[in-house]
Amino acid sequence: ARSRVVEMQQALAAQTEWTRAAIFDDTCTVQATAGTQVSPADLQVIATAFNDKDTTFGNGINIAGANYEVHRFYEEDGLIYGRTHSVDPREGEGFCLARAKVTAGNVYAIITYKFPVLSAKAVPDLQNFIKQHVTN
């Protein structure tokens, strides 16, 4: 298990298009992280994002004091994503939260990204990362 965590950490560090990333489990234990850290307090709230669609849409996702509006919520696919509010999309920052089932429960991955990276690229990239490095 230890070498798997090391490999996941190295793969995460190689993702240069993401400004921050964290892989964590149901207990908010971080398995790998890269870029700007996500606080344990933020992770505890983020881990509940799939519990109630209306609440998550209403409150958005908060990371390091910034509020990210939720634009898409796909319960079945385990995906929630959106971006910070800004008039110019080149100035905002996007986020994607993915949930995957593993033997021990759920594993979550949260990433943030800035222009020119858009959700059309970041979301499938995160899904592929999870398939390759988290649930394999």
N, CA, C and O atoms as CSV, one atom per row, in Angstrom:
chain,resi,resn,atom,element,x,y,z
A,1,ALA,N,N,0.830,-1.202,0.000
A,1,ALA,CA,C,0.000,0.000,0.000
A,1,ALA,C,C,0.868,1.258,0.000
A,1,ALA,O,O,0.514,2.268,-0.609
A,2,ARG,N,N,2.002,1.186,0.685
A,2,ARG,CA,C,2.879,2.358,0.777
A,2,ARG,C,C,3.406,2.763,-0.594
A,2,ARG,O,O,3.413,3.950,-0.920
A,3,SER,N,N,3.853,1.792,-1.412
A,3,SER,CA,C,4.387,2.127,-2.732
A,3,SER,C,C,3.286,2.704,-3.629
A,3,SER,O,O,3.554,3.538,-4.494
A,4,ARG,N,N,2.052,2.254,-3.417
A,4,ARG,CA,C,0.912,2.783,-4.178
A,4,ARG,C,C,0.710,4.270,-3.865
A,4,ARG,O,O,0.457,5.071,-4.765
A,5,VAL,N,N,0.823,4.631,-2.578
A,5,VAL,CA,C,0.681,6.028,-2.169
A,5,VAL,C,C,1.818,6.862,-2.763
A,5,VAL,O,O,1.587,7.976,-3.232
A,6,VAL,N,N,3.030,6.337,-2.745
A,6,VAL,CA,C,4.187,7.042,-3.316
A,6,VAL,C,C,3.977,7.257,-4.812
A,6,VAL,O,O,4.232,8.343,-5.332
A,7,GLU,N,N,3.514,6.220,-5.497
A,7,GLU,CA,C,3.271,6.313,-6.941
A,7,GLU,C,C,2.173,7.331,-7.238
A,7,GLU,O,O,2.284,8.119,-8.177
A,8,MET,N,N,1.112,7.305,-6.431
A,8,MET,CA,C,0.008,8.259,-6.596
A,8,MET,C,C,0.510,9.689,-6.388
A,8,MET,O,O,0.148,10.599,-7.134
A,9,GLN,N,N,1.343,9.873,-5.371
A,9,GLN,CA,C,1.910,11.195,-5.072
A,9,GLN,C,C,2.769,11.688,-6.238
A,9,GLN,O,O,2.668,12.849,-6.633
A,10,GLN,N,N,3.606,10.820,-6.785
A,10,GLN,CA,C,4.466,11.201,-7.905
A,10,GLN,C,C,3.639,11.551,-9.138
A,10,GLN,O,O,3.936,12.523,-9.832
A,11,ALA,N,N,2.610,10.767,-9.408
A,11,ALA,CA,C,1.746,11.020,-10.565
A,11,ALA,C,C,1.001,12.343,-10.391
A,11,ALA,O,O,0.827,13.094,-11.350
A,12,LEU,N,N,0.564,12.620,-9.171
A,12,LEU,CA,C,-0.148,13.864,-8.892
A,12,LEU,C,C,0.778,15.069,-9.081
A,12,LEU,O,O,0.380,16.085,-9.651
A,13,ALA,N,N,1.998,14.944,-8.606
A,13,ALA,CA,C,2.977,16.026,-8.733
A,13,ALA,C,C,3.290,16.322,-10.207
A,13,ALA,O,O,3.670,17.442,-10.548
A,14,ALA,N,N,3.131,15.324,-11.071
A,14,ALA,CA,C,3.424,15.485,-12.498
A,14,ALA,C,C,2.293,16.196,-13.253
A,14,ALA,O,O,2.465,16.565,-14.415
A,15,GLN,N,N,1.156,16.385,-12.610
A,15,GLN,CA,C,0.008,17.054,-13.250
A,15,GLN,C,C,0.208,18.568,-13.196
A,15,GLN,O,O,-0.241,19.226,-12.257
A,16,THR,N,N,0.866,19.104,-14.181
A,16,THR,CA,C,1.248,20.516,-14.154
A,16,THR,C,C,0.093,21.470,-14.447
A,16,THR,O,O,0.216,22.669,-14.194
A,17,GLU,N,N,-1.024,20.973,-14.972
A,17,GLU,CA,C,-2.140,21.864,-15.315
A,17,GLU,C,C,-3.059,22.152,-14.126
A,17,GLU,O,O,-3.947,22.999,-14.221
A,18,TRP,N,N,-2.854,21.466,-13.032
A,18,TRP,CA,C,-3.708,21.660,-11.854
A,18,TRP,C,C,-2.990,22.548,-10.849
A,18,TRP,O,O,-1.814,22.330,-10.561
A,19,THR,N,N,-3.688,23.551,-10.309
A,19,THR,CA,C,-3.066,24.451,-9.343
A,19,THR,C,C,-3.028,23.842,-7.945
A,19,THR,O,O,-2.183,24.205,-7.127
A,20,ARG,N,N,-3.944,22.918,-7.675
A,20,ARG,CA,C,-3.906,22.159,-6.414
A,20,ARG,C,C,-4.644,20.863,-6.647
A,20,ARG,O,O,-5.508,20.763,-7.518
A,21,ALA,N,N,-4.285,19.872,-5.851
A,21,ALA,CA,C,-4.948,18.576,-5.948
A,21,ALA,C,C,-4.795,17.856,-4.617
A,21,ALA,O,O,-3.762,17.946,-3.955
A,22,ALA,N,N,-5.843,17.142,-4.244
A,22,ALA,CA,C,-5.782,16.315,-3.038
A,22,ALA,C,C,-6.623,15.069,-3.271
A,22,ALA,O,O,-7.742,15.140,-3.779
A,23,ILE,N,N,-6.070,13.943,-2.894
A,23,ILE,CA,C,-6.777,12.663,-2.918
A,23,ILE,C,C,-6.979,12.293,-1.454
A,23,ILE,O,O,-6.022,12.260,-0.681
A,24,PHE,N,N,-8.229,12.013,-1.070
A,24,PHE,CA,C,-8.511,11.703,0.334
A,24,PHE,C,C,-9.662,10.720,0.442
A,24,PHE,O,O,-10.402,10.503,-0.518
A,25,ASP,N,N,-9.807,10.124,1.628
A,25,ASP,CA,C,-10.839,9.100,1.817
A,25,ASP,C,C,-11.999,9.615,2.665
A,25,ASP,O,O,-12.056,10.797,3.006
A,26,ASP,N,N,-12.924,8.712,3.000
A,26,ASP,CA,C,-14.113,9.082,3.778
A,26,ASP,C,C,-13.779,9.728,5.120
A,26,ASP,O,O,-14.559,10.529,5.634
A,27,THR,N,N,-12.627,9.385,5.687
A,27,THR,CA,C,-12.228,9.947,6.984
A,27,THR,C,C,-11.415,11.240,6.813
A,27,THR,O,O,-10.890,11.786,7.784
A,28,CYS,N,N,-11.321,11.719,5.562
A,28,CYS,CA,C,-10.551,12.925,5.212
A,28,CYS,C,C,-9.060,12.747,5.427
A,28,CYS,O,O,-8.329,13.720,5.609
A,29,THR,N,N,-8.613,11.498,5.404
A,29,THR,CA,C,-7.183,11.212,5.448
A,29,THR,C,C,-6.622,11.427,4.043
A,29,THR,O,O,-7.044,10.775,3.089
A,30,VAL,N,N,-5.673,12.343,3.930
A,30,VAL,CA,C,-5.091,12.667,2.626
A,30,VAL,C,C,-4.120,11.563,2.224
A,30,VAL,O,O,-3.240,11.177,2.993
A,31,GLN,N,N,-4.297,11.066,1.006
A,31,GLN,CA,C,-3.418,10.025,0.476
A,31,GLN,C,C,-2.340,10.593,-0.427
A,31,GLN,O,O,-1.246,10.037,-0.531
A,32,ALA,N,N,-2.655,11.710,-1.084
A,32,ALA,CA,C,-1.683,12.384,-1.945
A,32,ALA,C,C,-2.142,13.825,-2.127
A,32,ALA,O,O,-3.334,14.125,-2.071
A,33,THR,N,N,-1.181,14.704,-2.344
A,33,THR,CA,C,-1.508,16.118,-2.520
A,33,THR,C,C,-0.456,16.776,-3.395
A,33,THR,O,O,0.691,16.332,-3.451
A,34,ALA,N,N,-0.862,17.840,-4.077
A,34,ALA,CA,C,0.080,18.592,-4.910
A,34,ALA,C,C,-0.397,20.037,-5.007
A,34,ALA,O,O,-1.588,20.324,-4.881
A,35,GLY,N,N,0.553,20.936,-5.232
A,35,GLY,CA,C,0.203,22.346,-5.368
A,35,GLY,C,C,-0.203,22.951,-4.038
A,35,GLY,O,O,0.229,22.497,-2.978
A,36,THR,N,N,-1.030,23.972,-4.102
A,36,THR,CA,C,-1.500,24.659,-2.908
A,36,THR,C,C,-2.312,23.683,-2.055
A,36,THR,O,O,-3.191,22.992,-2.569
A,37,GLN,N,N,-2.024,23.629,-0.780
A,37,GLN,CA,C,-2.683,22.672,0.115
A,37,GLN,C,C,-4.171,22.978,0.296
A,37,GLN,O,O,-4.594,24.133,0.239
A,38,VAL,N,N,-4.948,21.926,0.514
A,38,VAL,CA,C,-6.354,22.046,0.887
A,38,VAL,C,C,-6.412,21.724,2.380
A,38,VAL,O,O,-5.940,20.672,2.810
A,39,SER,N,N,-6.986,22.626,3.162
A,39,SER,CA,C,-6.978,22.451,4.616
A,39,SER,C,C,-7.860,21.292,5.054
A,39,SER,O,O,-8.824,20.957,4.365
A,40,PRO,N,N,-7.542,20.669,6.200
A,40,PRO,CA,C,-8.389,19.597,6.735
A,40,PRO,C,C,-9.837,20.057,6.952
A,40,PRO,O,O,-10.771,19.283,6.744
A,41,ALA,N,N,-10.023,21.314,7.368
A,41,ALA,CA,C,-11.382,21.835,7.571
A,41,ALA,C,C,-12.138,21.892,6.243
A,41,ALA,O,O,-13.315,21.534,6.185
A,42,ASP,N,N,-11.476,22.335,5.187
A,42,ASP,CA,C,-12.112,22.360,3.865
A,42,ASP,C,C,-12.441,20.944,3.404
A,42,ASP,O,O,-13.519,20.700,2.862
A,43,LEU,N,N,-11.512,20.009,3.619
A,43,LEU,CA,C,-11.749,18.622,3.189
A,43,LEU,C,C,-12.974,18.026,3.877
A,43,LEU,O,O,-13.741,17.295,3.251
A,44,GLN,N,N,-13.161,18.334,5.157
A,44,GLN,CA,C,-14.306,17.792,5.888
A,44,GLN,C,C,-15.623,18.254,5.282
A,44,GLN,O,O,-16.582,17.483,5.234
A,45,VAL,N,N,-15.686,19.490,4.822
A,45,VAL,CA,C,-16.903,20.000,4.182
A,45,VAL,C,C,-17.022,19.447,2.764
A,45,VAL,O,O,-18.109,19.061,2.335
A,46,ILE,N,N,-15.912,19.407,2.041
A,46,ILE,CA,C,-15.908,18.902,0.664
A,46,ILE,C,C,-16.380,17.448,0.630
A,46,ILE,O,O,-17.091,17.044,-0.289
A,47,ALA,N,N,-15.982,16.666,1.633
A,47,ALA,CA,C,-16.361,15.247,1.681
A,47,ALA,C,C,-17.872,15.051,1.785
A,47,ALA,O,O,-18.373,13.970,1.475
A,48,THR,N,N,-18.604,16.079,2.217
A,48,THR,CA,C,-20.064,15.973,2.341
A,48,THR,C,C,-20.800,16.527,1.114
A,48,THR,O,O,-22.031,16.538,1.086
A,49,ALA,N,N,-20.065,16.980,0.114
A,49,ALA,CA,C,-20.679,17.651,-1.038
A,49,ALA,C,C,-21.702,16.789,-1.773
A,49,ALA,O,O,-22.677,17.313,-2.312
A,50,PHE,N,N,-21.493,15.471,-1.799
A,50,PHE,CA,C,-22.419,14.592,-2.512
A,50,PHE,C,C,-23.669,14.273,-1.688
A,50,PHE,O,O,-24.605,13.666,-2.207
A,51,ASN,N,N,-23.697,14.671,-0.415
A,51,ASN,CA,C,-24.824,14.335,0.468
A,51,ASN,C,C,-26.127,15.010,0.071
A,51,ASN,O,O,-27.195,14.407,0.180
A,52,ASP,N,N,-26.053,16.250,-0.387
A,52,ASP,CA,C,-27.270,17.004,-0.700
A,52,ASP,C,C,-27.012,17.957,-1.860
A,52,ASP,O,O,-26.291,18.945,-1.722
A,53,LYS,N,N,-27.610,17.644,-2.999
A,53,LYS,CA,C,-27.392,18.424,-4.228
A,53,LYS,C,C,-27.789,19.890,-4.047
A,53,LYS,O,O,-27.045,20.786,-4.445
A,54,ASP,N,N,-28.964,20.141,-3.445
A,54,ASP,CA,C,-29.443,21.517,-3.287
A,54,ASP,C,C,-28.510,22.343,-2.411
A,54,ASP,O,O,-28.215,23.496,-2.723
A,55,THR,N,N,-28.045,21.749,-1.311
A,55,THR,CA,C,-27.119,22.447,-0.415
A,55,THR,C,C,-25.812,22.767,-1.136
A,55,THR,O,O,-25.283,23.872,-1.018
A,56,THR,N,N,-25.302,21.797,-1.877
A,56,THR,CA,C,-24.028,21.982,-2.567
A,56,THR,C,C,-24.153,23.041,-3.655
A,56,THR,O,O,-23.262,23.876,-3.810
A,57,PHE,N,N,-25.257,23.017,-4.416
A,57,PHE,CA,C,-25.474,24.069,-5.415
A,57,PHE,C,C,-25.610,25.427,-4.740
A,57,PHE,O,O,-25.057,26.419,-5.215
A,58,GLY,N,N,-26.345,25.472,-3.634
A,58,GLY,CA,C,-26.590,26.738,-2.933
A,58,GLY,C,C,-25.353,27.332,-2.296
A,58,GLY,O,O,-25.121,28.538,-2.384
A,59,ASN,N,N,-24.554,26.490,-1.653
A,59,ASN,CA,C,-23.371,26.968,-0.926
A,59,ASN,C,C,-22.112,27.018,-1.775
A,59,ASN,O,O,-21.193,27.787,-1.492
A,60,GLY,N,N,-22.073,26.206,-2.805
A,60,GLY,CA,C,-20.840,26.086,-3.573
A,60,GLY,C,C,-19.818,25.279,-2.782
A,60,GLY,O,O,-20.143,24.636,-1.784
A,61,ILE,N,N,-18.601,25.328,-3.243
A,61,ILE,CA,C,-17.489,24.632,-2.596
A,61,ILE,C,C,-16.484,25.699,-2.169
A,61,ILE,O,O,-16.127,26.571,-2.962
A,62,ASN,N,N,-16.035,25.634,-0.934
A,62,ASN,CA,C,-15.044,26.591,-0.450
A,62,ASN,C,C,-13.683,25.915,-0.317
A,62,ASN,O,O,-13.545,24.857,0.297
A,63,ILE,N,N,-12.699,26.552,-0.903
A,63,ILE,CA,C,-11.324,26.061,-0.828
A,63,ILE,C,C,-10.432,27.257,-0.534
A,63,ILE,O,O,-10.387,28.216,-1.304
A,64,ALA,N,N,-9.726,27.191,0.584
A,64,ALA,CA,C,-8.768,28.234,0.967
A,64,ALA,C,C,-9.390,29.628,0.940
A,64,ALA,O,O,-8.761,30.587,0.492
A,65,GLY,N,N,-10.619,29.733,1.417
A,65,GLY,CA,C,-11.278,31.024,1.516
A,65,GLY,C,C,-11.954,31.510,0.241
A,65,GLY,O,O,-12.630,32.539,0.257
A,66,ALA,N,N,-11.784,30.791,-0.857
A,66,ALA,CA,C,-12.445,31.164,-2.121
A,66,ALA,C,C,-13.682,30.300,-2.307
A,66,ALA,O,O,-13.666,29.103,-2.020
A,67,ASN,N,N,-14.762,30.922,-2.793
A,67,ASN,CA,C,-15.991,30.189,-3.051
A,67,ASN,C,C,-16.077,29.847,-4.535
A,67,ASN,O,O,-15.960,30.716,-5.399
A,68,TYR,N,N,-16.280,28.580,-4.804
A,68,TYR,CA,C,-16.427,28.081,-6.171
A,68,TYR,C,C,-17.889,27.750,-6.402
A,68,TYR,O,O,-18.468,26.946,-5.671
A,69,GLU,N,N,-18.496,28.367,-7.419
A,69,GLU,CA,C,-19.883,28.068,-7.762
A,69,GLU,C,C,-19.943,26.680,-8.384
A,69,GLU,O,O,-19.071,26.303,-9.166
A,70,VAL,N,N,-20.977,25.925,-8.031
A,70,VAL,CA,C,-21.179,24.603,-8.609
A,70,VAL,C,C,-22.007,24.765,-9.882
A,70,VAL,O,O,-23.116,25.300,-9.847
A,71,HIS,N,N,-21.462,24.300,-11.005
A,71,HIS,CA,C,-22.168,24.378,-12.280
A,71,HIS,C,C,-22.745,23.026,-12.689
A,71,HIS,O,O,-23.776,22.972,-13.360
A,72,ARG,N,N,-22.096,21.940,-12.292
A,72,ARG,CA,C,-22.551,20.598,-12.658
A,72,ARG,C,C,-22.457,19.680,-11.445
A,72,ARG,O,O,-21.502,19.745,-10.671
A,73,PHE,N,N,-23.461,18.828,-11.295
A,73,PHE,CA,C,-23.516,17.868,-10.189
A,73,PHE,C,C,-24.038,16.556,-10.749
A,73,PHE,O,O,-25.224,16.439,-11.058
A,74,TYR,N,N,-23.168,15.578,-10.879
A,74,TYR,CA,C,-23.542,14.284,-11.431
A,74,TYR,C,C,-23.350,13.211,-10.354
A,74,TYR,O,O,-22.268,12.643,-10.204
A,75,GLU,N,N,-24.420,12.953,-9.616
A,75,GLU,CA,C,-24.381,11.986,-8.509
A,75,GLU,C,C,-23.903,10.612,-8.975
A,75,GLU,O,O,-23.002,10.028,-8.373
A,76,GLU,N,N,-24.508,10.098,-10.049
A,76,GLU,CA,C,-24.189,8.740,-10.516
A,76,GLU,C,C,-22.739,8.622,-10.963
A,76,GLU,O,O,-22.096,7.594,-10.749
A,77,ASP,N,N,-22.231,9.676,-11.581
A,77,ASP,CA,C,-20.849,9.657,-12.074
A,77,ASP,C,C,-19.846,10.082,-11.016
A,77,ASP,O,O,-18.637,10.003,-11.235
A,78,GLY,N,N,-20.350,10.538,-9.851
A,78,GLY,CA,C,-19.452,10.987,-8.794
A,78,GLY,C,C,-18.651,12.206,-9.199
A,78,GLY,O,O,-17.445,12.267,-8.957
A,79,LEU,N,N,-19.314,13.187,-9.821
A,79,LEU,CA,C,-18.615,14.387,-10.283
A,79,LEU,C,C,-19.367,15.649,-9.893
A,79,LEU,O,O,-20.585,15.738,-10.054
A,80,ILE,N,N,-18.633,16.615,-9.382
A,80,ILE,CA,C,-19.160,17.955,-9.119
A,80,ILE,C,C,-18.089,18.918,-9.622
A,80,ILE,O,O,-16.913,18.781,-9.283
A,81,TYR,N,N,-18.502,19.894,-10.431
A,81,TYR,CA,C,-17.504,20.872,-10.847
A,81,TYR,C,C,-18.118,22.229,-11.128
A,81,TYR,O,O,-19.330,22.364,-11.301
A,82,GLY,N,N,-17.246,23.236,-11.171
A,82,GLY,CA,C,-17.665,24.612,-11.375
A,82,GLY,C,C,-16.451,25.517,-11.350
A,82,GLY,O,O,-15.336,25.102,-11.668
A,83,ARG,N,N,-16.690,26.779,-10.962
A,83,ARG,CA,C,-15.562,27.716,-10.941
A,83,ARG,C,C,-15.864,28.904,-10.042
A,83,ARG,O,O,-16.999,29.110,-9.613
A,84,THR,N,N,-14.823,29.678,-9.768
A,84,THR,CA,C,-15.018,30.909,-9.000
A,84,THR,C,C,-15.772,31.888,-9.882
A,84,THR,O,O,-15.701,31.819,-11.109
A,85,HIS,N,N,-16.491,32.795,-9.250
A,85,HIS,CA,C,-17.242,33.788,-10.007
A,85,HIS,C,C,-16.290,34.857,-10.509
A,85,HIS,O,O,-15.562,35.470,-9.728
A,86,SER,N,N,-16.300,35.079,-11.819
A,86,SER,CA,C,-15.550,36.202,-12.385
A,86,SER,C,C,-16.183,36.552,-13.720
A,86,SER,O,O,-16.706,35.689,-14.424
A,87,VAL,N,N,-16.126,37.817,-14.049
A,87,VAL,CA,C,-16.712,38.289,-15.304
A,87,VAL,C,C,-15.937,37.713,-16.483
A,87,VAL,O,O,-16.527,37.281,-17.474
A,88,ASP,N,N,-14.632,37.712,-16.369
A,88,ASP,CA,C,-13.756,37.200,-17.424
A,88,ASP,C,C,-13.324,35.785,-17.054
A,88,ASP,O,O,-12.648,35.594,-16.043
A,89,PRO,N,N,-13.707,34.779,-17.864
A,89,PRO,CA,C,-13.348,33.396,-17.527
A,89,PRO,C,C,-11.845,33.147,-17.436
A,89,PRO,O,O,-11.410,32.168,-16.830
A,90,ARG,N,N,-11.054,34.035,-18.040
A,90,ARG,CA,C,-9.591,33.875,-17.958
A,90,ARG,C,C,-9.069,34.211,-16.566
A,90,ARG,O,O,-7.938,33.866,-16.226
A,91,GLU,N,N,-9.888,34.884,-15.760
A,91,GLU,CA,C,-9.454,35.275,-14.417
A,91,GLU,C,C,-9.959,34.340,-13.326
A,91,GLU,O,O,-9.449,34.367,-12.206
A,92,GLY,N,N,-10.939,33.525,-13.632
A,92,GLY,CA,C,-11.500,32.612,-12.637
A,92,GLY,C,C,-10.656,31.360,-12.476
A,92,GLY,O,O,-9.669,31.151,-13.181
A,93,GLU,N,N,-11.075,30.537,-11.530
A,93,GLU,CA,C,-10.398,29.263,-11.306
A,93,GLU,C,C,-11.471,28.188,-11.223
A,93,GLU,O,O,-12.468,28.346,-10.518
A,94,GLY,N,N,-11.263,27.109,-11.938
A,94,GLY,CA,C,-12.211,26.007,-11.926
A,94,GLY,C,C,-11.860,24.979,-10.866
A,94,GLY,O,O,-10.733,24.935,-10.373
A,95,PHE,N,N,-12.848,24.146,-10.521
A,95,PHE,CA,C,-12.590,23.028,-9.612
A,95,PHE,C,C,-13.350,21.806,-10.115
A,95,PHE,O,O,-14.352,21.922,-10.820
A,96,CYS,N,N,-12.859,20.657,-9.743
A,96,CYS,CA,C,-13.586,19.416,-9.989
A,96,CYS,C,C,-13.385,18.521,-8.779
A,96,CYS,O,O,-12.266,18.324,-8.305
A,97,LEU,N,N,-14.500,17.981,-8.291
A,97,LEU,CA,C,-14.482,17.001,-7.206
A,97,LEU,C,C,-15.000,15.699,-7.781
A,97,LEU,O,O,-16.096,15.649,-8.340
A,98,ALA,N,N,-14.214,14.651,-7.642
A,98,ALA,CA,C,-14.612,13.337,-8.132
A,98,ALA,C,C,-14.653,12.364,-6.970
A,98,ALA,O,O,-13.854,12.448,-6.037
A,99,ARG,N,N,-15.608,11.431,-7.042
A,99,ARG,CA,C,-15.740,10.399,-6.023
A,99,ARG,C,C,-15.670,9.050,-6.722
A,99,ARG,O,O,-16.291,8.843,-7.765
A,100,ALA,N,N,-14.911,8.141,-6.137
A,100,ALA,CA,C,-14.797,6.787,-6.692
A,100,ALA,C,C,-14.941,5.777,-5.563
A,100,ALA,O,O,-14.529,6.029,-4.430
A,101,LYS,N,N,-15.522,4.649,-5.881
A,101,LYS,CA,C,-15.690,3.572,-4.896
A,101,LYS,C,C,-14.408,2.732,-4.858
A,101,LYS,O,O,-13.837,2.379,-5.890
A,102,VAL,N,N,-13.987,2.433,-3.650
A,102,VAL,CA,C,-12.880,1.503,-3.443
A,102,VAL,C,C,-13.328,0.517,-2.368
A,102,VAL,O,O,-14.389,0.693,-1.769
A,103,THR,N,N,-12.543,-0.496,-2.125
A,103,THR,CA,C,-12.906,-1.532,-1.164
A,103,THR,C,C,-13.276,-0.958,0.194
A,103,THR,O,O,-14.233,-1.406,0.825
A,104,ALA,N,N,-12.516,0.031,0.640
A,104,ALA,CA,C,-12.710,0.595,1.982
A,104,ALA,C,C,-13.795,1.676,2.049
A,104,ALA,O,O,-14.005,2.257,3.114
A,105,GLY,N,N,-14.483,1.956,0.949
A,105,GLY,CA,C,-15.515,3.000,0.951
A,105,GLY,C,C,-15.383,3.890,-0.259
A,105,GLY,O,O,-15.410,3.413,-1.394
A,106,ASN,N,N,-15.239,5.184,-0.025
A,106,ASN,CA,C,-15.077,6.146,-1.113
A,106,ASN,C,C,-13.700,6.788,-1.047
A,106,ASN,O,O,-13.102,6.933,0.019
A,107,VAL,N,N,-13.231,7.159,-2.199
A,107,VAL,CA,C,-12.041,8.001,-2.281
A,107,VAL,C,C,-12.449,9.216,-3.100
A,107,VAL,O,O,-13.216,9.102,-4.057
A,108,TYR,N,N,-11.934,10.372,-2.722
A,108,TYR,CA,C,-12.276,11.625,-3.372
A,108,TYR,C,C,-11.015,12.265,-3.937
A,108,TYR,O,O,-9.917,12.096,-3.408
A,109,ALA,N,N,-11.201,12.993,-5.010
A,109,ALA,CA,C,-10.104,13.778,-5.574
A,109,ALA,C,C,-10.654,15.163,-5.863
A,109,ALA,O,O,-11.681,15.302,-6.527
A,110,ILE,N,N,-9.983,16.172,-5.373
A,110,ILE,CA,C,-10.364,17.559,-5.668
A,110,ILE,C,C,-9.196,18.228,-6.360
A,110,ILE,O,O,-8.053,18.124,-5.917
A,111,ILE,N,N,-9.495,18.923,-7.461
A,111,ILE,CA,C,-8.459,19.680,-8.174
A,111,ILE,C,C,-8.981,21.084,-8.452
A,111,ILE,O,O,-10.190,21.312,-8.504
A,112,THR,N,N,-8.064,22.007,-8.626
A,112,THR,CA,C,-8.390,23.336,-9.134
A,112,THR,C,C,-7.477,23.595,-10.317
A,112,THR,O,O,-6.393,23.021,-10.424
A,113,TYR,N,N,-7.933,24.471,-11.207
A,113,TYR,CA,C,-7.178,24.751,-12.432
A,113,TYR,C,C,-7.553,26.129,-12.942
A,113,TYR,O,O,-8.650,26.627,-12.689
A,114,LYS,N,N,-6.623,26.736,-13.665
A,114,LYS,CA,C,-6.822,28.086,-14.197
A,114,LYS,C,C,-6.760,28.068,-15.716
A,114,LYS,O,O,-6.227,27.139,-16.323
A,115,PHE,N,N,-7.319,29.119,-16.319
A,115,PHE,CA,C,-7.275,29.307,-17.760
A,115,PHE,C,C,-5.828,29.207,-18.232
A,115,PHE,O,O,-4.958,29.757,-17.557
A,116,PRO,N,N,-5.510,28.546,-19.342
A,116,PRO,CA,C,-6.398,28.095,-20.398
A,116,PRO,C,C,-7.049,26.722,-20.177
A,116,PRO,O,O,-7.788,26.253,-21.043
A,117,VAL,N,N,-6.791,26.077,-19.048
A,117,VAL,CA,C,-7.415,24.781,-18.789
A,117,VAL,C,C,-8.889,25.008,-18.443
A,117,VAL,O,O,-9.215,25.842,-17.599
A,118,LEU,N,N,-9.758,24.269,-19.093
A,118,LEU,CA,C,-11.194,24.366,-18.868
A,118,LEU,C,C,-11.728,23.017,-18.399
A,118,LEU,O,O,-11.026,22.009,-18.474
A,119,SER,N,N,-12.963,23.000,-17.916
A,119,SER,CA,C,-13.553,21.753,-17.405
A,119,SER,C,C,-13.587,20.666,-18.480
A,119,SER,O,O,-13.477,19.482,-18.160
A,120,ALA,N,N,-13.739,21.051,-19.754
A,120,ALA,CA,C,-13.783,20.069,-20.840
A,120,ALA,C,C,-12.501,19.232,-20.897
A,120,ALA,O,O,-12.518,18.106,-21.393
A,121,LYS,N,N,-11.403,19.773,-20.395
A,121,LYS,CA,C,-10.141,19.024,-20.334
A,121,LYS,C,C,-9.864,18.511,-18.927
A,121,LYS,O,O,-9.456,17.362,-18.758
A,122,ALA,N,N,-10.078,19.342,-17.924
A,122,ALA,CA,C,-9.720,18.974,-16.552
A,122,ALA,C,C,-10.546,17.808,-16.020
A,122,ALA,O,O,-10.004,16.930,-15.349
A,123,VAL,N,N,-11.851,17.782,-16.307
A,123,VAL,CA,C,-12.719,16.724,-15.767
A,123,VAL,C,C,-12.319,15.351,-16.306
A,123,VAL,O,O,-12.105,14.436,-15.511
A,124,PRO,N,N,-12.208,15.166,-17.643
A,124,PRO,CA,C,-11.764,13.848,-18.125
A,124,PRO,C,C,-10.335,13.494,-17.683
A,124,PRO,O,O,-10.028,12.326,-17.443
A,125,ASP,N,N,-9.463,14.511,-17.578
A,125,ASP,CA,C,-8.102,14.242,-17.098
A,125,ASP,C,C,-8.141,13.683,-15.670
A,125,ASP,O,O,-7.418,12.741,-15.347
A,126,LEU,N,N,-8.994,14.272,-14.816
A,126,LEU,CA,C,-9.109,13.784,-13.442
A,126,LEU,C,C,-9.711,12.383,-13.417
A,126,LEU,O,O,-9.254,11.527,-12.659
A,127,GLN,N,N,-10.726,12.143,-14.234
A,127,GLN,CA,C,-11.325,10.805,-14.285
A,127,GLN,C,C,-10.286,9.766,-14.708
A,127,GLN,O,O,-10.226,8.674,-14.142
A,128,ASN,N,N,-9.470,10.109,-15.702
A,128,ASN,CA,C,-8.412,9.195,-16.148
A,128,ASN,C,C,-7.367,8.989,-15.065
A,128,ASN,O,O,-6.883,7.874,-14.870
A,129,PHE,N,N,-7.020,10.054,-14.362
A,129,PHE,CA,C,-6.054,9.945,-13.269
A,129,PHE,C,C,-6.558,8.962,-12.217
A,129,PHE,O,O,-5.808,8.109,-11.742
A,130,ILE,N,N,-7.830,9.088,-11.857
A,130,ILE,CA,C,-8.414,8.196,-10.841
A,130,ILE,C,C,-8.370,6.743,-11.313
A,130,ILE,O,O,-8.008,5.851,-10.546
A,131,LYS,N,N,-8.736,6.505,-12.568
A,131,LYS,CA,C,-8.699,5.130,-13.117
A,131,LYS,C,C,-7.286,4.564,-13.099
A,131,LYS,O,O,-7.084,3.398,-12.760
A,132,GLN,N,N,-6.309,5.388,-13.463
A,132,GLN,CA,C,-4.936,4.917,-13.561
A,132,GLN,C,C,-4.242,4.758,-12.212
A,132,GLN,O,O,-3.508,3.793,-11.998
A,133,HIS,N,N,-4.476,5.704,-11.304
A,133,HIS,CA,C,-3.646,5.769,-10.120
A,133,HIS,C,C,-4.362,5.545,-8.790
A,133,HIS,O,O,-3.706,5.347,-7.767
A,134,VAL,N,N,-5.695,5.573,-8.785
A,134,VAL,CA,C,-6.420,5.490,-7.512
A,134,VAL,C,C,-7.196,4.185,-7.374
A,134,VAL,O,O,-7.072,3.491,-6.365
A,135,THR,N,N,-7.996,3.849,-8.383
A,135,THR,CA,C,-8.873,2.673,-8.258
A,135,THR,C,C,-8.320,1.440,-8.944
A,135,THR,O,O,-8.968,0.393,-8.925
A,136,ASN,N,N,-7.148,1.526,-9.547
A,136,ASN,CA,C,-6.603,0.373,-10.278
A,136,ASN,C,C,-6.129,-0.732,-9.357
A,136,ASN,O,O,-5.647,-1.763,-9.826
